[in-house]
Amino acid sequence: MTSRIDKTIARQQEKIAAGAYYESHQQLRVIAARYIKQSNYDAAANILSGGAKALLQAGAQQGASASGGDLAIMLVLEVYNKAEWEVADDETGKERKQRLIELLQEFPPEEPTRKRYINEIISWSSKFGDLERGDPELHHAIGSIHAQENEPYDAERHFAFGTVESAEALACLEYNWYTYDAMHTAGIYCCRAVFPYLLTGNILNANKAFLVFTRRLSTSESGSALSVQEVSSKQNDVRMYPSLPLLNFTNLLLLAIQRGTPDLFRQLLKQYEPHIKEAGGWDHALAHIGELYFGIKIPKQSNPLMDMMGMFFGGPPGQSNQPKSGEQSKAPKRVEAPPSLDLD
């Protein structure tokens, strides 16, 4: 059977190389549908992924990439979903996920079907995985592609739900973005790397993002000219930047979360209130952080976390992943900081 499938893929790849894109596309759909009807999902997956890859690599000429995108979407909808393949960490599960990532990387940036393909792979990983928001490795792969294409807003949305590697990638993205702006805005860009992880309860990634951003800043040519003050206590050694109050606020916020004291959080907000207001649009984010880490209740909305995430990323409310059934009526669980945050 494997030899037969390999021959089928090779034959169709020859047709694609010869420019017979439409013919090959239609034949691949028919052949794959036959295997799907027989519940031979592995064979169908090999047929569709092999054909999709070849068509996507052929580019936009005569709609080749659109045909490749159609086969890639069919792979997810008709194979991964119908076969009910679960997101898994075993060898087979990793291979199936890697196949989706490799196909994603073949899409030309301008190919319209890529957006739907991205939505479908996240939807599949949400339905058949442990996380309603979707698989972190898929989010990281998607975010990485958007970052390479200089699409920071799209990259942010996916890095926020990614892996530990996403924290460094997001911090580097925000720092590079900051270099095109005025020096005093460093704190705003740093917050764009830190807040998404705080809002999703990922304290480790939040601290990692802050560390990466400030390291890039302090080692840069412009950063070397910044005034820095070292503040030491029995618990922590803190680097403060007198000219960058919002950067200091973010640093102190991360330290306050480790202590979890509501009065400390309120004091921090009061001290930096003018700078927070100047930044604009932080109220919802900080209110949710106050509830999540300090137990300071906020009035309930239809979906406060999702609305806030949408506003923080500059998009309309409600576009983030929805909570699992029944979660909306539950009070949000307070997140406790780990006793140690060894990021090195």
N, C-alpha and C positions, 0 to 999 in steps of 0.2 A: 504493500500500500504506500509506504514512504517513497519508494522508487517511482511509483506511478504519479504521486503528487509532485515530486521533484521534476519529473518530465513535463507535467502540465504547466508548472510555474515557468520552467525554462522556455517552453514553447511560446507562452504568452509574453515573456520578456523579450523574445526575439521579435515578436510582432510590434511590441511597444517601441523597441529600438528602430524598427523600420518605419515608424510613424503611424501605425494602424491603431491609434489610441481608442477611438470609439468602439471599433470591433472587439478589441481585446477587453475593454471595460465591460461590454455586454456579455461576452463569453465568460469572463471571470465571475460575474454576478450569477449567471445560470449554473455554472459548475459549483460555486460555493453554496447556492441554494439547495442543490441536490444533496450535498453532504449534510447540510443543516437539517433537511427533512429526514435524513437517516440518523440524526443525532450524533453524527461523527463530527463533533465540534472542533477537535484538534486539526483534522484535515481542512475544514472550512477556514479555520484561523490561519493556517499556513498559506492557503490559496489567496485569501483576502489581503493578508499583510504583505506577502511577496508582490502581488499585483499592485497594491496601493503604493508601496515603496518605489517600484519602477515607474509608475505614472507620475508620482510627485517629483521624482528626480528628473523627469522629462521636461518639467517646467510648465509654463502657462500656454505654450503654443498649442493651438487647436483644442484648448480645454483639457489638456492632459492632467494638470494639477487638480482641476475640479473633479475629474473622474477619479483620481487617486484619493481625493478627500472623501468622495462618495463611498468608495470601498472601505476606507478607514472607519467611517461612521457606521457602515454596515457591519464591520467587524465587531464594534462595541455593542450595537443594538441587537444584532441577530445571533451573535456568538457569545460574547461575555455575559450579556444579560439573560439570554434564553438558556444558556448552559448553567446559569447561576454560579459562575466562577467567583469564589470569594477572594478578597484581598488577603493574601497569606504570606508568611515569611519563609516558607519552605522553598526548596529549589524550584519547584514547578510554579509556585506563586510569584517568585521573583522574576522568572523568565516571562511570565505573562505580563507582568507590570512593565518590565523592560521593553517588551515588544511595543507597548503603547507609547512609551517615552521615545523610543527610536523613531517611530512613525511621526510623532509630534515634531521632532527635530528636522524631518524632511520637508515639512510644509513651507512653501515660500511665504514670506511675511504678508504679502498682499493677497494671498489666497482666501477668499471669503468663507470657504467651508471650514477653515481652521477654528474659527470661533465656536462653531457648533461641535466640532470634534472635542475641543477642550471642555465644553459644557457636558458632553456625554461621558467622557472618561471620569470627570469629577463626580457626576451623578452615579455612575456605576460603582465607584469606590465608596461613595456615601451609602449606597443601598446594600452593598455586599461587604462592607468593612466595618470597623469598630467606631469610626468617627463620622458623625453626621456632616461635618464640614468637608469631608473628603480626605483622601490619603495624603499625608505630608510629603512623601517623595514625589508624587505627581504635582502637588502645588509648588514644590521647589523647582522642579523641571520647567514648569510653565513660567514661574517667576523669573527664572534665569534667562529664558528666551526673551521675555519682554524687556528685561534689563539690558540685554545685548542689543536690542533694537531701539534702545533709548525711549522706552515707553514706561516711565516711572510709576504712573498711577496704577497701571495694570500689574506691574511687577510687585508693588506694595501689597495689593490685595491678596496675591498668592503667597508671597514670602511670609505674610502674617500667619498663615496656617501651615507653614512648611516645617522643615527639619531644623536641627541645631545649626546646620550649615547655612540655613536661610538667614539666621541672625547676622552673621558676618556679611553675607551678600547684601542684605538690606542696609546695613550700616555703611557699607562701601558705596552703595547706590546713592544713599542720602548725602554722604560726604561729597561725592563727585558732583552731585546736583548743587550742593551748597557752594562749591568753588566758583560757580557762575554768579553768585549773589554777594551781598555785602558781608563783611566779616562779622558784624554784630548779629547776623541772623543764624549763626551756628547752632544756637540752642533750639531754634525752631526745627531745623532739619534733624538734629539729634533726637528730638521728641518724636518725629515721624518714624524714626527707627525703633524707639523704645516703647511708646504707648501701645502700638498694636499687640505686642506680646503681654503687656500688663493687662490689657483688656480681655485677653483670652486666657489669662491665668498662667502664662508661661513666664515665670519669674527668671528662670535660668537664661532664656533667650533675651529677655529684656536687659539683664545685666551684661550679657555678652555683647549685645548691640551697642550699649553705652561704652563699654570698654574699647571696642573696635573703633568707634567713631572718634573718641577722645584721643586714642593713640594716633590715628591718622592726623588729627588736628595738631597735636603737640609736636609731631615730627615733620610737619609741613614747613615750608619756608615762611609763610605768613604766621603760622602758629608759634614759631620760635620767638616771634616778637611780642607775643602776648605776655602780660603780667600774670604770674602764677603764685598763689599762696598755699603753702602746705599747712593743713590744720590736722593736728594729731590728738587722739584720745586713747583711752585704754582699749576701746573696741575697734576703732577705725582710724586710718590715715586717709585724709581727703585732700584732693587737689582742687582749689577754688580759683575761678577766673573772674577777677573783679569787673572786667569789661563785658562779661557774658553771663548776666544774671539768670537767664532761662536755662543755660547749661548747668549752672550751680543748682537751680531748682530741681532739675531732673536727677542730678546726683543725690541730692538730699532726700528726694522722694523715694528713691530706691533704698536708701539707708533706713528711712522711716518705715517702709514696708516690712523690713526685717524685724522691727520692734513691734509693729502693729498697734501703736498707741493712737487712738482717735484725736486726743488733744494735740499731739505732735503734728498730725496731719493738718488740723485746723490752723495751727500756728504757722505752719509752712505756707499754707494758702494765703493767710493774712499778710505775711511778710513779703511775699512776691506778688501780691494782688495787682499792683499797677503794671507789672511786666506781663502777667498772664492776660490781663485785659488788652494790652497792646498787641499781643500775639493774635488774639481773637479766635473764637470757635473752640475753646478748650473746655467750656463749662460742662458739657455732657460727658466728655471723657473723664474729667476729674471727679464728677459726681459718681460715676460708675466705679472708678478706682476707689473712691472713699467707701462705697458700699462693699466692694469685693474684698478689700484688704483691712478695712478699719471698722466695718460693721455700721457705718453711718447710712441709715436707710434713705432712699430717695423714692418719690412718688412713682408708682408703677405705671408704665405705658403699655401699649399693645405688645411691644417687643423692644425694650430699651437698649439692649446690647446691640442688636442688629441695626437699629436706627442710628445709634451713636457711631458704630463702625462705619456705616455708610457716610455719615457727615464728616467723620475724621478723614476719610480718604477722598473727600471732595465729590462723592457721588450721591445720588438720591438715597433716602432711607430705605431699609428693607431689602437690599440686594445681597447681603451676606447670607451664609447658610442658615437655614431654619433649625430651631431646636427639635429634638426628638419629640414624639407625640407625648403630650402631657406635661412637658417641661415649662410651658409658659405660665402655668398656674402656681409653680413652685417658687419659693423665695430663693434668690441666688445664694449659693453656698459661699461662705467666706473662705478666702484662700489664705493659707498660712505660709509664710516664707520659710524655706528650709533653714536649718541651723547654720549651714555653711554654704557659701557660693564660691567654690574653687573653680575659677573659669580658665585657669591655665592648664 
